[in-house]
Amino acid sequence: MKADAPDDALEMLSKTWIVPLLEKLLADGSLVEYEIDTKAVHTEAPGSFSIFLIAANAEGIDKFRAAQREATKANPLFGPAFGSMTDYTAHRDELARTNATYK
């Protein structure tokens, strides 16, 4: 998040766009889990967050990308709002792998 973003910026973005999108994909079985995480210990600048999702299969990732594009088209103010509160100037890479069993 940008330093001047509102204190509730992540909560606001999550409630209005991120969570509804991911809940729809969870309900139709494209996703089996998602998380929106913040850092408990800041080894980087405060304000960073991550969105993790686990898809049922490769098609689930494709459905996520398509739903993301459609949701952005349906709500054209989201892109500028998200961009006004987030900072992508620093380069960050992260690779995670999980083996999960859901019953």
C-alpha positions in Angstrom: 0.0 0.0 0.0 1.1 3.6 -0.6 2.2 5.4 2.6 -0.7 7.9 2.1 -3.4 5.2 1.5 -6.2 5.2 4.1 -5.7 3.0 7.1 -8.6 0.8 6.0 -7.5 0.6 2.3 -7.0 -3.1 2.2 -10.3 -3.7 4.0 -12.1 -1.4 1.6 -10.6 -3.0 -1.5 -11.3 -6.5 -0.1 -14.9 -5.9 0.8 -15.8 -4.1 -2.5 -14.0 -6.1 -5.1 -11.5 -8.8 -4.1 -13.6 -11.0 -1.7 -16.8 -10.9 -3.8 -14.8 -12.1 -6.8 -13.0 -14.9 -4.9 -16.2 -16.0 -3.1 -17.9 -16.4 -6.5 -15.1 -18.6 -7.7 -15.0 -20.5 -4.4 -18.8 -21.2 -4.7 -18.5 -22.5 -8.3 -15.7 -24.9 -7.3 -13.0 -23.1 -9.4 -11.1 -22.3 -6.1 -10.8 -24.4 -3.0 -9.2 -21.7 -0.8 -8.1 -18.1 -0.8 -6.4 -15.9 1.7 -5.7 -12.2 1.9 -2.6 -11.9 4.2 -0.7 -9.1 5.7 2.8 -9.3 7.3 2.8 -9.9 11.0 6.6 -9.2 11.1 7.8 -6.5 8.8 11.0 -7.4 7.0 9.9 -5.1 4.2 8.1 -1.8 4.3 4.8 -2.0 6.2 1.6 -2.0 4.2 2.4 -5.0 2.0 -0.2 -7.7 1.5 -0.6 -10.9 -0.5 -3.5 -12.6 -2.1 -3.1 -16.4 -2.2 -5.5 -18.8 -3.9 -5.6 -22.5 -4.5 -7.4 -23.6 -7.6 -9.1 -26.9 -8.1 -7.1 -27.4 -11.3 -5.4 -25.4 -14.1 -8.8 -24.3 -15.5 -9.5 -22.7 -12.1 -6.6 -20.3 -12.7 -8.0 -19.5 -16.1 -11.4 -18.8 -14.6 -9.8 -16.6 -12.0 -8.0 -14.5 -14.7 -11.2 -14.2 -16.8 -13.3 -13.3 -13.8 -10.7 -10.7 -12.8 -10.9 -9.1 -16.2 -14.7 -9.2 -16.3 -15.0 -7.7 -12.8 -12.6 -4.9 -13.7 -14.7 -4.1 -16.9 -17.9 -4.2 -14.9 -16.5 -1.8 -12.3 -14.2 0.6 -14.2 -13.5 2.6 -11.1 -11.8 -0.3 -9.3 -8.6 -0.1 -11.4 -7.9 3.6 -10.7 -8.9 3.1 -7.0 -6.7 0.1 -6.6 -3.8 1.9 -8.3 -4.2 5.0 -6.2 -3.7 3.0 -3.0 -1.0 0.5 -4.1 2.6 0.9 -4.9 4.3 -1.3 -7.4 7.5 0.7 -7.8 9.6 -1.8 -5.8 10.3 -5.2 -7.4 9.2 -8.2 -5.3 9.2 -11.8 -6.3 7.8 -14.7 -4.3 7.3 -18.3 -5.2 5.4 -20.6 -3.0 4.4 -24.2 -3.4 1.9 -26.1 -1.3 0.7 -29.7 -1.1 -2.8 -29.5 0.4 -5.5 -32.0 1.0 -9.1 -30.9 1.4 -11.8 -33.2 2.4 
